[in-house]
Amino acid sequence: MAIRTIVKDGDDILLKKSKPVQVPDEKVFELLDDLKDTLKQVNGVGLAAVQVGVLRRVAVIFNDDARNPADRVIELINPEIISQIGEQTDLEGCLSFPGKYGEVTRAMTVKVKSLTRDGKQVTYEGEALMARAFCHEIDHMDGIVFGEHVERWIDI
């Protein structure tokens, strides 16, 4: 496990679409572990593989509100949003855009299907911050950066 360098705004890789994982293998497991370590190091909420320069549909999200400690780290492999309900507008930032924040409108509740490390399909549902994190990280996998959604930039 290692801390990886986070790609910053201006790097063209952030605008590229990530490729699906065919079969989760040791390289994917190592990537997931590195994403967790990197995310913990920078005290973030979510991190997609493209943000460390790897064009694979893989991400990690920390859910600090989970009651069960086993549910606090969500690993996403080939995630897809399957439903979105409601709307929320809130402040959003991005580890690839350090120091930049903006108001972004996203769904209030999001349901995502994904693969687990053992290749099984699982469904996650998130509200508020978790819904925002699912949308944000999946956007990264599609080459969309949060700045494209910002309605108003905020100075902090």
C-alpha positions in Angstrom: 0.0 0.0 0.0 1.2 3.4 -0.9 0.3 7.1 -0.9 -0.2 8.2 -4.5 0.2 11.7 -5.9 -3.1 13.4 -6.7 -3.4 14.8 -10.2 -4.3 18.5 -10.2 -6.5 20.7 -12.3 -4.9 21.4 -15.7 -3.8 17.8 -16.2 -5.6 16.4 -19.3 -6.0 13.0 -17.8 -8.8 14.4 -15.6 -10.8 15.0 -18.8 -10.5 11.4 -20.1 -13.1 8.7 -19.7 -11.9 5.8 -17.5 -12.0 2.2 -18.7 -14.1 -0.5 -17.0 -12.3 -3.2 -15.0 -12.8 -6.5 -16.7 -12.0 -8.7 -13.7 -11.0 -7.4 -10.3 -7.5 -8.7 -9.7 -4.4 -8.0 -7.5 -3.6 -4.8 -9.5 -7.2 -3.5 -8.8 -6.9 -4.5 -5.1 -3.6 -2.7 -4.8 -5.1 0.4 -6.5 -8.1 0.3 -4.1 -5.8 0.0 -1.1 -3.6 2.9 -2.3 -6.7 5.0 -2.9 -7.8 4.4 0.7 -4.3 5.2 2.1 -4.1 8.4 -0.1 -7.6 9.5 0.9 -6.9 8.9 4.6 -3.6 10.9 4.3 -5.4 14.0 2.8 -8.5 13.6 5.0 -10.8 13.5 2.0 -14.3 12.0 1.3 -13.8 10.3 -2.1 -11.1 9.6 -4.6 -11.3 8.1 -8.1 -8.5 6.3 -9.8 -8.2 8.9 -12.5 -7.2 11.4 -9.8 -4.0 9.4 -9.2 -3.4 9.0 -12.9 -5.0 5.6 -13.5 -7.8 5.4 -16.1 -9.9 2.7 -14.5 -13.5 2.9 -13.2 -12.4 2.5 -9.6 -13.0 4.8 -6.6 -13.1 4.8 -2.8 -15.5 6.8 -0.6 -15.3 7.2 3.1 -18.7 7.1 4.9 -17.9 8.4 8.4 -21.6 8.3 9.3 -21.9 4.5 8.8 -22.9 2.7 12.1 -21.1 -0.4 11.2 -17.3 0.1 10.9 -17.2 -2.4 8.0 -19.4 0.0 6.0 -17.2 3.1 6.5 -15.1 2.4 3.4 -17.0 2.0 0.1 -15.0 0.5 -2.7 -16.5 1.1 -6.2 -15.5 -1.0 -9.2 -17.4 -0.1 -12.4 -20.0 1.9 -10.6 -23.2 3.1 -12.3 -25.9 5.4 -11.0 -29.2 3.6 -11.3 -31.5 6.2 -9.7 -31.4 9.8 -8.5 -34.1 11.4 -6.4 -34.6 15.0 -5.3 -32.2 17.8 -5.4 -29.6 19.5 -3.1 -27.4 22.5 -3.6 -24.3 22.7 -1.4 -20.7 23.6 -1.2 -18.4 21.2 -3.0 -14.7 20.9 -3.5 -12.3 18.5 -5.1 -8.9 17.1 -4.1 -7.7 17.8 -7.7 -8.8 21.4 -7.3 -7.1 22.4 -4.0 -8.5 25.5 -2.4 -11.4 25.9 -4.9 -15.0 25.5 -3.8 -18.3 26.1 -5.5 -22.0 25.6 -5.1 -23.2 22.5 -7.0 -26.6 21.0 -7.4 -26.8 17.3 -7.2 -29.4 14.6 -6.4 -30.4 14.3 -2.8 -30.5 10.5 -2.9 -28.5 8.3 -5.3 -28.5 4.6 -5.8 -25.4 3.0 -7.3 -24.6 -0.5 -8.5 -21.0 -1.6 -8.4 -18.8 -4.7 -8.2 -17.0 -5.9 -5.1 -13.5 -7.2 -4.9 -14.8 -10.7 -5.4 -16.7 -9.6 -8.6 -20.2 -9.7 -7.0 -22.7 -6.9 -7.8 -23.8 -4.8 -4.9 -26.0 -1.7 -4.6 -25.4 1.3 -2.4 -27.8 4.1 -1.6 -26.5 7.4 -0.3 -28.2 10.6 0.8 -26.9 14.2 1.1 -23.1 14.1 1.3 -22.9 10.4 0.2 -25.1 11.1 -2.8 -22.9 14.0 -3.7 -19.8 11.8 -3.3 -21.2 9.1 -5.5 -22.0 11.6 -8.3 -18.7 13.4 -7.9 -16.5 10.3 -8.2 -18.5 8.8 -11.0 -18.3 12.1 -12.9 -14.5 11.8 -12.5 -14.6 8.4 -14.2 -16.5 9.9 -17.1 -14.0 12.7 -17.5 -16.2 15.4 -15.9 -14.7 17.6 -13.3 -16.8 19.3 -10.6 -16.0 22.8 -12.0 -18.3 21.9 -14.9 -21.2 21.8 -12.4 -20.3 24.9 -10.3 -23.1 27.4 -10.3 -21.2 29.9 -8.2 -17.6 29.9 -7.0 -17.1 30.5 -3.3 -14.0 32.2 -1.7 -13.1 30.5 1.6 
